[in-house]
Amino acid sequence: EAAAGEEEKPKKTIRGPRTLRGKRDIKSDKILTPEQESLRDTLSDITGTKNSVLMSEDGTVIDKVEVKNLANYLKESDNEDIRTIVFDGVISQNILDISSGKGIKTLVCKRKGKISKLPADIVVWTRDDLV
């Protein structure tokens, strides 16, 4: 009981850690292919570096390029072996369009920016798709 003149303080409820935007814990029952697991691991490795990794059909690393230089690198590159790009950034329409023109099949990024049209010949995976 509270003494005269003192208010009784409400008891605090202890809750678990908050999750982003009400999403459940990131334990999902998605089954990833070995290729997706490899791409997820590559994305984890470069997170925070602002770099991108350019890979061939078989997953061999062809080059590493800073994300800010990626569009120009792709425009100027005559390397036709690049099939996958994993990058520590947000995908833009510009990167999608250039990649499509270069025959790149898969883009893996932290998240998607504003994309008005997704080329039919490209698969885009975000970090959320690969957890």
N, C-alpha and C positions, 0 to 999 in steps of 0.2 A: 504494500500500500504506500502511496505517496504521502509524505508529511504535509501538514497544512501549508498552503501557499506554494507548494511545488507541483509542477505538472508531471504527470506520468509520461515518461518517454516511450514512444512506440518501439517495440522490439524490431531489430533489423532482421530481415530475412536474408539468408545466405543463398545466393544463386550460383550456378556454375558459370564458367567463362562465357562471355557473349560471343556470338558468331556473327560474321558479316551479313548484314541485311536479312537476318533471320534464317540464313541457310543452316542446314544441319551440319554436324561435324563432317569433315572431309573424308570420312571413311565411306567409300562407295562400293557398290558391288559390280562396278564396271569391269569387264574383262578386256585388257589391252593386248593387242598383238605384240610380238617381240619387237617389231618395227616401232610401234607406238611407245613402248617402254624405253627403247633406245633414244627416241626423239625427246621423250619426257626427261630422261637423264641428261641429255645434251642441253636442254633448256635450263634445267636446274644448275648445271655446271657454269653456264654463262650469265645467269641471273645476277644483275648488279654491275655487269661489266660494260653494258651498252655496246656489245659486239654482236656480230652475226657469224654463223658458221654455214658455209656453202658446201654441200655434199653431192656426191655422184649417186647414181642409181643404186649402187651396192652399199652406200653408207660411208664411203671413204671421204674424209675431209679434203676438199679441194683448196679452200682458202678461208681465212678469217678476215672480216672487214668490219670497221666501226659502223654502227647502224646509221649514223649521220651521213656516211659516204656510200651507203649501200645502193641507192638509186643510180648515182653516177657510175659506180663500179659496174653495175649490171648493164647500163647503157653502153659503156665503153668496152666491156669484156666481149671477146669473141669465143670464150670457152663454152662449147655446146654440151659439156658433160654435166653441168649443174642441173640437178633434178629436185633438190630439197634445200630450203633455207630455214635455219632455226635462228630466231633473233630475239634479243632482249629488248623488246619495244612493242609499240602498238602498230598494227598493220594499217597501212593507208591504201586508198584507191590507187595512188601512183605506183606503189610497190607492186600491187596486184597486177596492174596493167602491164608494167615492164616485165614482170615475171612470166605472165601469160605469153607475151611476145617472144620470150627467150626459151619457151618450152619447159619451164619449171613446173613441176607437178604438185609439190607439197610445200606449204608454208606453215611454220610453227612459230607462234609468237605469244607474248604475255596476254594480249587481248586485242580485240578488233576495234578500230576507230570507225569513223563514218564511212560506210561502204555503200555506194549506190548500186553497183552491179558487180556480182561475183562471177568471174569467168567460169564457164562450165568445166574447163579442163584443169582447174586447180582445186586442191583440197586444202582448207585452212583449219588448223587445229590451234586452239588457245590453251593456255595452261589449265583452265578449268575442264577442258575436254579430256585432258590426259591424267587426271587425278583418280 
